[in-house]
Structure formats: structure tokens, C-alpha cells
């Protein structure tokens, strides 16, 4: 049954003790949120005079983040930076992220706040670096417990290892195959995962709690958690076997009514679905020129249709940063936020609770994204946790697997690292079958760049197994399939049509495959058919081509149904092994691999 909770009183006691140990004189984030800063927003005009903190109105601090993906250590390269817009219109980048710093920032933000809740928008685990992924993300759950996370929605990556494994992360117990990693049994999350729209196909009931209620001194705030309905399209079929995913809006509206009947009128939706702001700067004002004008994507339609009974939306999935006011079905502005990804930001929202009505005074809601800078003291308990798990991972993670001459990035329509991985999978495919013609790699499977600067003691330019694992953590196999030329052309057109029409997923291609992507056109026409060539020769629609992809794409994942229709399947090693073999065979300390030019796709804008 769905449960209510007195906000983990035993954890709150520990939190108070930690506050007393922090350096005095830190300015609270709650105080800063009152200022109209760039990247902050207020859902309407100020509520007016009221004794906030006493009497009728009580300010409740809501700290939130999303898409941590097990990044306990500071993320490398561009994955560990945020862009900040300056008053003169220029931008600068700031190094950000790492749970040692996130913990300090959150604890400082909570200082002096008697009513404080910490919530998350999903993808806390999955696609994680080695320090967490090697241990089935138990280290991240431990870190989130120490962060005093109160509640989170599930995200699509919570299903990477299936519903049973997600249940273990919630309830605890040692891994059924790998056992216990330490002398102590894994205790699981002491915060609830919410999965209101994820149903067991047999029972037709949510696999986890659909909602949770935070209570303190008569203040009650309900949380409803959902993930994107399209989760089965972006997770392996095995991971979502036996599950059905329902419409986000309909589910939220359903449980908002349930909470209202229980007397809970202040409601926050935790939604693992997101939007696309018009700027990559975390402090971009997406309410300019008007409320919500600077954001697009699925979250806009969701926000416009979620019942006005819901007072704020904490979102995620797209890894973007935004704080926007989007009108609800009644035409009233409502806060919609996202804190990028990898623990680089957190969102500080002030919810003003009206004790007389039991509801949030929406016109007084304020919110802003805050950078998890690395200029604050590291949280000692997080340093200890990272040290413990790194010690266990070191014998595997520190092993060199290759050498590079410079940073190999994973950003852009076609990325240097995407080319490298596609080439690695083509090489592995040719080991399995010399007739392999080409390889295609989904961009979402490339989780981080390879950076030249040493992360530890390995030396500059050395690629360790841990760094390779961070890039490709999914353990997908490299699969070979036969396709007609017509199917190859169709698969390339599916990058920009069907489910991928609004947000294209451009496959990374192996050496020899070239084509033109004309962004001035629309739909499938953006892939110029006559330009598609292999080693200079036009693709023959009637010919048969041997294609290497990962098992996720070979199952039709990421909106590529044609790639699920191949024949004459051969299953090879996992994708990380293919990358390791390629790096080892093609690089050395004296002859490192140079970053590929990323010139296989000609882009017309």
C-alpha cells in the first residue's frame, strides 16, 4: 500500500547533528532564492505580506536534482562542467559535480531551514561509472542515503537490470549472482522510489509505491513519481519484461485525486521526462519573453495538462537545466524545474505552505538552480565512501587499455568518440565475420568523453578500464545482422523521423560510411538518400550488407525498428571488450590514437 511518513525522523536527527558540525556563517540558499536572479523564477507575483515561517504561512524548502547516474566522483571533461551566462551576455564554464561537493552544498543549503525536503527526478543509477556500476550501483544508493534523499521517482535507467534488481535496490539484500561485496549486507535505499505509472502486467498494480507524503508539524506535502511512458523504447526488452508503462499525465492526475481525498492538497510531481531550453546556460531565463517561452519538448505538453492540484513539477531525463513557469490547465503559472545531470546542479525551490488551506500559495513559489562548485570542503563521509569502493574496484579499474593523444569528445551531431566506438565495433565484427561492412552506434550509449589528462596515477593519455567503463557501461553485446540496402537507408532515416522526429538520434557511423544530413528539410528527408555511400559507392537498395550494432539497437531500441529486423544474427563480445581490443591493438604509449575528425556526416544547416 502507498505509505505516508513522518519525514524519516531518525535521519533528521542525524542531519541536525551534521549541521552543527558545519562552519558557522554560511548563507542559506533559501535566503538567496528570494532574489530575482538569472536562472531563477517565481510562479507569479509575490503572495503579499505574511508571517513566513510562523503563523499561517510556512516556507518549505525543496532541494532537488536528477539524472545522477552513479557519478560519485567528479565527472570528467565536459560532463563535469556547466555553462553560466554572464551579465554582459558572454558565457563561462564552471567545473561542477561530485557527491563530496554535492553533500556539502546540500547540507549548507539546509542550514537554518526547519522545513526542508530533498527529492529527485529519477535515473539516480544506471549508466554509471565503474565505482558504482561494477557493484550494481550499491555505492550510489549508500551515497544517496547519506545525502538524506527523501524521495525519488524512477527513471528509465532504473530498469537497466530489470524490476527485480530495482526492488533489491529499494529493499536491500546481496546481489543474487555476485553476492555481497563487503562484510555487511546491502541495506537498500532508506528513501522510497516512486513508480506510479509502472505496472506489473499480471497484477495491473504499480511495482513500487505510486506516491509518498512528507509530514512535519501539520505541514503535509505529497509526491507522485512517474517515468516517461516511452521507457520500453529506450531500455532493453529484458529490463522491462512483464511491465507496462502508462501515460504520465493521466497517472499524475489520478493520484492527485487520491491524495486530495486523503487531505493532502500540496502536491509535487517527480517526472522523469523533460524539455529542451533554448540555451545551454544553467541560469538561462526560459520565461523570456513570456512564461515558458524558452522551453520546448515533451515536458511542456505534460505541464500544460497535469491537473492544477499539482503545485510544482521536478523533471529530468533530457539532462538539461531549466527553471520555468508553464501555465497549468487553468492558465496559472506553475514551476517546472530540472537540474541538468551528474550532480552538477541542484534546484532550490521555496514552497509557501498555507496552513489554513493546506495548499501551496503558488504565486509565492520561487526557484533557482545552484551550481555544485568544487570550491567548498569535501564531505568527509562521502570521501570515505568513495575510498572504500575505489579500493575494491582498483584491481580492475586501474588497468591500462589504450593511449590517446588528446581529448576525444562525445558531444555534437557526430562526435569523435562516436566514430572511434563505431570503428571498434566494425573491427570486432570483422573478427567474427570478415564480410562485415559497417557499424552503427547509438549516441545515448556513449556516456562520457575520453580525456587526455590523467584522472589518477596512470599518466596523461592513458585510457584505463575504469574510464572505458564510464564511456560504455551497459554491457551490450556487439551483434552482426544482415540487412538490405533499403533497410540500411530506412534505418538512417529513422534517426530523424517517427519517434525521433522531434529530437533526432543521430547514429555514430564507422569509417567508410558517409552521407549528408540536411537540417533545412523536415522529417526523413533530412537524410539525403542519394548521398548515402559506403567506401565511395552508393548503397544498393537490393544488395545485402553485414552490419554491426550493439544488442540494444539490434532489438530495435531508441526508435530504430528497422534495426530489429535483421537476419543471420551472430552475437559477439560486449561493447566494452570491443573498445578495449581496438584501443589495445591500435595504440601504444609511443603511438597514441589521435581524436577522429568526425567528418563522416556532412551537415547542412
N, C-alpha and C positions, 0 to 999 in steps of 0.2 A: 504493500500500500504506500502511496505517497506520504511523506512524513514532514512534519514541522519540527523545528529545532530551536532551542534557546541560544543559538549562535555559538555553539561549542564553548561553554563557559570555562572548561578546564584549559582550553587553548588560549582563551582571552587572558587568563591569569598569567600564563607563561609570557604572552605578548607584553603585558604590562611590566613584568619584571625586566624584559629586554629593553623596553623604552627607558627605564630608569638608568640603565647602563649606558645609554647613548649620550653623546656630548650635548650638554645643555645649550640652548640658544639657537637651535635650528629653526628657521622659518618654516611654518607648516605649509604644505601645498594647498590645504583648504583656504588659508588666508590669501595665497596667491591667486586662487581661482576666482576670487571676487573681482579681479581686474579684467578689463576687456582687452586681452592680449591677442595678437595674431595667432590663429590656430585655435582660439578658444571661441566658445559660442554660448549664447543664452537663448533659451527657448521662449522668447518673448520679452516683454518689458518686465522690469523688476516688480516683485509682488507688492511692494509697498512696505511701510513700516510694520515691523513685527518683532517680537522679542525672540529672535532666533536663538535656539539653544535652551530656552526656558519658556514656560507657559504654553501657548497654543502651538507655536511653530517650532519644529526641531530639525536642524540641519543634519542630514545623514550623508556621510562621506562614502562614495562608491569608487573604489580603485579597481581598474580592470585592465586586462591585457589579453592577448590572443596569439595563437599560432607560435607557441614557444618551440615546438618540435624538438624537445630534448636538448636545446642549446644551453647546457650548463656553463660551459666555458665561453668566453667572448668569441662571437663568430668571426671568421676570417674575411679579409678583403671587403668588398662592397656589401657583403651580408652583415658586416659589423659596423656599418655607418648609416647615418641618417642625414638628409639634406635639410638645411634650415634657411628659410627666406629671411633676408636682412631688410631693415627699414628702407634702404636705398634701392631695393629691388634685386640686388645680387643674391647669390646663394653661397653657403659654405657647408662643408661636410663635417660631421662630428662623429668620432668613434663612440660606439654605444653597444650595450648589451653585456651579458654575463650575469649569472644568478648571484655571484658575490656582490655585485653592484646593485642589481635589482632588489635584493633583500634590504640593503642599506637604504635605498631610495624609498621603498615602500614603508619601512619602519620609521623613517624620518617623517614621511608624509602623514603617518597615523598619529604622530605625537600631538597630544592635546585634543585629539578627536575622540570623544566618548562614544560616538555612534559611527562606526566605520565597518564597511563590508568590502571584501575583496572577491571579485568574480572574474571568470574567464570565458572566452568565446570559442573554445574548442581547439583541437589539434595541439594539445599540450604534449602529446607523444606522437611517435611515428615519424619516419624520415629523419631519424635522429643521428647525431654524430656517434662515433664508436663508444665513447664513455657511457652513453645511455643505451644505444641500440644494441650493443653487444650483450647487454644484460636485460633484454626485453623491457627496457625503459623503467625498471625498478628504481634506478638512481633519480630519475626525474620526478617520480611520484614522491620519493623521500624529500626531494628539494621543495616540491610544492607544499608538502605538509609543513616543512619548516618556514615556508613563506606565509603560512597561515591563510592559504587559499580557502575561501568559504564554500565556493560552488563553481562548477563549470558545466557548460554544455559539452556534448560530444561533438567531435568534428569528423570529417571523412577518414582522417588518418588514425583515429582511434579504432578503426575496423581493419587496419592493415593485417593484423594477425587473427581476426575473427572475433565474434561476440564472446566466446568462452574466455579468450585471453583478456578482453576488456573487462569481463566480470571478475577475473582474477586480480587485475589492477585495482578494481574497486574494493574487493573483499579481502584480498591478501592470499597468502599461500605460496609455496615454492612452485617454480615452473614445472609443468607435468613432464617435460622431456629433459630439460637441463638441470632440474633440481634447484637446490639452494646455493647461492653464491657466497654466502658468509655463514658464520656460526648461528646467526639469528634468522628465523623465518620471516619472510617478507610480510609486512603487516597490512599492506594495501593503503588506499587513499583514505584519509580521515576527513575528506570533503566529498559531497555527492556529485557524481556525474549525472547529468540530466539528459534524457533521450526521449522526449515526448513524442516525436514523430517516427521513432524506430520501433517497429512492431515485430514480434515473433509471428511468423506466418501461420503457425498452428494455433496459438492461443489468442492471436489478434490483440495482444496487450503489449504496452511498452516493455522493452527488455530491461530498462532501468527506470528509476523514478522520473516522472514527467515534470515535476515541479518540486520546489522546496521553499520554505518560509523562514526568513530571518526574523527573530523577535528580540526586543530589548526594551524593558520599562514601558510596555504598552505600545511601542512602535513595531509595526509589522510590515515587512517588505517581501513580496512573493517573487520568485524567479521561475521562469519557464525556459527550458532548454531544448533547442532543436538543431539539427544539422541540415545541410542542403538536401533537398529531395533527390537531386541528381547524384548522390553518393555512389550508387551502383555503377555509374558510368565512369567513375574515376578511381575505383578501388577494384582489386582483383575479385573475380567471381567467388573464389573460395572465402574471401574475407567477409562477404555479405550473404553467404549461403543461409537460407532459411529466414531471411529478414525482408521486411518491406518498409519502404521509406515514403512517408506521406507528405502532403503539401505543408509547407512551413506556416503560411498564413492561417490556413484553416485549423491547424493544430494549435497554434498560439491562441487563436480566438476561442477555441473550445475550452482550453484550460484556464483562460482568463475568466470565463464564466464560472468554472469550478471554484477558482479562488475567490471570486466575488461572493459566491454563495456561502463560503466559509468566513466571510467578513474581512477578507484581505483585499483592500482596494488600491494599495500601492504595489504596482507590478512592473518588473523589468524583464524583458525578453533577451535571452542569450542565444544569438542566432549565428551558426557557423555558415554564413553566406555573406557576401559583401559587395562593395562597389568600387568604382574607379574614379577617383578625384581627378580634376583637370591639371593638377600639379603634383609632382613627387615630393614637394616640401612638406614635412610633417605639420608645419604651422600655417599651411595654406588656408585661406579663408574660403571655404566652399559654400558660404552663404552670401557670396557676392556674385552678381549684383543683387540677387534676391535669395531668400531662404532655399537652400538645397540646389541652387542653380549650378553649382560647381561639381556635382557628382552624378554619375550615371551607373548603370549596371543593375543586376538583379535586386539588390537591397532597396532600390528606390521604389519599385513596384510593391515589394513586401511592406515597406514602411507606410506606403500610401493606403494599404489595405488592412493592416493589423488594427484591431479594434482600439478606439480611443481609451479604453480601460487600461491599456498598457502605457506606462509613463516614460519609458526610455528603452532604446534598443542598443545592446552591446553586440557588435558584429565581428566578423573575421573572414577567413578563407582566402581573400584576394591579396593578403599581405600588404595592403595599403594603409596609410594613415589618414584619418579624417575625423572631424568633429562638425557635424552638420545638423541643421534644423530642417526636417522634412515634414510637410503637413500630413496629419493623420486624416482618416476619412471624414472627420468633422471640420477639416480645414484649419485645425490648430497646429502650430509648430510643435515638433517633438524631437528630442535629442537622439541622434544616431551616431555612434562612435566606433572607431577601430584604431588599434594601437600598433599598426604595422605587423612586425613578426620578430621572432627570435629573441624576445625580451629586450628589444632596443628602446621601446617606449612603454609607458603605461598611461592610462587615461584617468584623470582626476575629475570626478563629477560630484557636484553638490545637489542632493535631492532634498528639498524642503518639505518636510512631512507636517501635514496639518492634523493635529491631534483631535480636533473637533470632527473632521470628516473622515479621518483615517486614510486620506488620499494625499498624493504629492501635489503641491502647488506648482503646476507645470510652468507657469510664467516666471518662476524664480529659479528654475533649473539652470545651472551653469556647468560648463565642462571645458577641459583643455587637455591636450596631450603633452606629456612631460618626457624629456629625454633621460634615458638611463645612462648618464655620463659615467666615465670611469675615473673621475677626479674625486670620488668620495672613498672613504675607507671601505675595504673589503669586509664583508660579514664573516667573522671567524668560523661560524658553524658551517657556512657554505664552503669555505676554503677546506675545512676538514673533510666534508662530504666528497668534494671533488678529488681531494688527495687519496681518499680511501678507494674510490672506484678507478682512478687513474693507475694506482698501484696494481690493481687486479688486471687492468687492460693493457698495461705497458708491454708485457712479453709479446703480445700480438700486435699492438698498435704502433710500436716504435720501429718495426721492421721496414727498411727502405724498399720501395718497389719501382722507383724510377727517378729521373732527373729532368728538370725543366730549366730553360734559360731566362724565363720571365713569367710574370703573372699570366695565367690562362683563364680568362673570364668566362662567366656563364650568363651574361646579360646580352640583350639585343635580339633582334629577329633571328639572326643566325649568329651563334656565338662560337668563339674559338674552341671552347671546351666541348661544345656540342659536336663540332667537326671531329675533334680528337676521339670522342667516345664512339661516334659513328664509324670512324676508321678502325677503331679497336674491335668493334663488333663485326665489321666486314672481315677483318683479318681472322678473327675466331671462326666466323662462318666458313671461310676458305680452308681452315684446318679440318672442319667437319665435312665439307664438300667443296672441292676446288672450283666447282662451277658457280659458286655464289657470286651474284652480280653486284649487289648493292646492300646498304644497310640504312635503316631509318630509326631515329631515336626521338622519343617524346621529350620536349623541353622540361616538363614538370618533374621528370625523373632525375634531373641534374640539380642537386640541392645546394651546391656551394661551388665557388671557384677553386682553382689550384693556385696558391700564392707562392711566389719565389722566396719571400722572407721566411726564415726558419721559425716554426712555432715553438720548438723545444731545442734540444741539443743536437738535432740531426744535421744542422748546417743549412745554409741558404741553397735553394734549388733542389733540395732533396724532397721527394714525394714519399711520405710514409704510408703504411697500410691504413692508419687511422685517418689520414687526410683523404685517401681514396674512398674509404668507407663513408666519410661525411659527404662526399660527392654522390655516391651511388649506394644508398643504404638499404634498398628494398629487397635484395636477394632475388631479383627476377632472373630467369634463365635467358640465354640467347637462343632464340628459336629460328629455324630455317623453314620457309614455306615457298611453294611455287605460286606465282600469280601471273595472269596475263598482263600484257602491256596496258590493256584497257583498265584493268584493276589498279595497276600502279598509278595511272593518271587519275583515276577516280579517288584513290586514297589521298593523293596530293591535293585534290580539290576539296576533300573533306576537311582540310586544315582551315578553310575559310567559309564553309557552308554548313548547313544542318546545325547541330548543337554548337558548332564552333563559329557560326556566322558573326555573332556579336563580339566574341572575344577569341580571335583566331589562336590556334595552337600550331605553330609552325614547326614541323618536324626537322630535326637536325639530320643532314644528309652526308653520306660517305663520299669520299673522293671519286670524281668521275661523273657524278650525277649533278646536272646543272639545270636551272630553269629561271624564268622571270616571274616575279610577284609584283603585279601592277595594282598598287593600292588606290589608284584613281578610279578603279572599277569596283563593282559590288559583287557579293556572293562568290560562287565558284569561279566566275570569270576572272577573278583576281589572279588565279593561277593560269598563266598563258600556255595553252595546250601545245602550240607549235614550238614553244621554247624548251620543252622538256627533252633533255638529251642525256644519254649515257655514253661517256667517253667520246663525245662529239657527234654521235649518231642519234637520230630521233628515235624515241621509244616507239616500237612497233606494237600497235594495239593487239595484234593477233599472235605475237610471239610469247614465249614463256620465260619469265625471269625468276631467278632464285634470290629471295630477299631475306635478309637477317633483321629481325626485330627482337625486342625483349618480350617476355611472356605476357606482360600486361597489354602491349599493343597487339600481340598475336591473339589475344582474346577479344579484340575489338574495343579496348579501353580508350578513354579520352575522346570519345566521339568519332572513332575510326572503324565503323562496322565492316568496311571492306577488308581491313587487315585481319579480321576474324574469319575470313572466308578462304584462306589459303589452303593448299593441299600438299601432300607429300611431306608432312612435318618431320623434322628432326630437332631434338632438344639437346642443347649443348650445356656448357658450364654456366654458372651465374655471371651476371654482367660485371661484377667487380673483379672476378677472376679474369675475364676477358680484358678488362682495362689493365690489370696488373701484368698480364702476359705481354700486352702490347708495349707498355712502358718499359718493361724489363728488356724486351727484345730490341727496342728501338732507341734506347738512351743509355748513357753512362755518365759518370762524373766528368769525363773529358769531352763528351759529346752529348750534351743535353738536348732534349726536344725543344724546338722553338714554338711559340704560340702560332697555331694555324692562322691564315689570313682571313678566314670567314668570308670567302668571296665566291661561294658556290651558288648562292641565290642572288640574282640581280633584282634589286628593289627599285620600283618606280613609284615616286610619291607625287 
